């Protein structure tokens, strides 16, 4: 099964991080990606631009409303993701525990049959 590991954190902490702290984070994610790849679990992953780069669209019974910024007003924002392959939710959780981020949401990916 495929699982999305959604990575959340405080974007302000990243913006205020020193180059050394950012480099350390990159190194941790490189090692994590290597581990997932060696286990045959890594499918893809990406970092996302900060919440200030987001554009939210709301559709209803009228014109589409565009808002600059993220959908939710929170401190923690979606900062990136990994798409992995795992036997089951338990294995996906075990793989997520090794991720260097403080907040990880594990969600099964719906796979439609053609």
N, C-alpha and C positions, 0 to 999 in steps of 0.2 A: 504494500500500500504506500501511497505517497502522503507525506505530511509536510505542511508548511510550518516552519519555526519562525514566528514573527517576533522581531527583536524591538523592545521598547526601552526608552531611556529619556533622560533629561537632556534635550538638545543644547541647553545653555551650558551644561557641564562640558560637552564636546567642544563648543565654541571657545570656552575659556581654558581648555586643556593646552598644556605646553606642547611644543613640537615633540619633545621626548615622550610625553604621555600618549600623544597620538601615534607615534611610532611603536610604542609598546602595545597599544591596542591592535594596530595592524599586524604585528608579529603574533599576537595571540590568535587573531582570526585566521591568519595564514596557517598556523599550526592546527587549529580546529578544522579548517577545510581539508588539510592534508590527512588528518585522522579520519574524517568522514569518507574521503576518497579511498583511502586504504581499506576501509571496511565495506566499500562498494555501496555506500549510502548516499553519497553526494550526487545531486542532480544539477543544481545551480544555486546561486545566491547573489545578492546585490545589496549594496548600501544605498540608501535613499538620501536625496538632498534634505536639508532641514525643513521644519514645518513652515517656515516663512516662504518657501518656494511652492507650497501646495496651493492648489486651486480647488475649491469645492463647488459642485453644482447641485442645486436642489430643483427637482422637477415636480410639478404638481399640476393643478388645473389652471395654468396660466403660463406666462413666459418662464423660461429657465432662469433661475437666479444664480448668478456667479458671485462667489465670495472668495477673496484672496485669503489664504491661510487654511489650516487644517479644519476638518469637519467638527472635531470636538475641541473644546477649550480645556486642556489638561496640561499638567506638567510633563507627564510621560507621553512621548510621541513615538509612532512607528518609525524606526530608523533604518530598518533593513530586514532581510529575510534570507532563510535558507530553504530550499526545497529538497527534501530527502526521501529516500526509499527505506522503509522499515517493515519488518514482519508484522508488527502490530503496534498498538498504542504504547504498550509497556517498553518496547525497544525504542520507539520514538522519544519517549520521555527520558530514557537512559542516555540517548545521544544528546538530547537537549540539555541535560544536566552538565555536560562537559563544555557547553558554549560559554564563552567569556563574558556574556552580557548579563546584567542583573535581573532583567525581566524578560521571560520568553513565553510566548503563547504558542502552544502546540495544537494545530488544527488539521484534521484529516482533509485531504483534497478529494472532492467528488470526482469520480471518474465515470463518465457517461459511456454506455455501450452504444456502438453504432449499429 
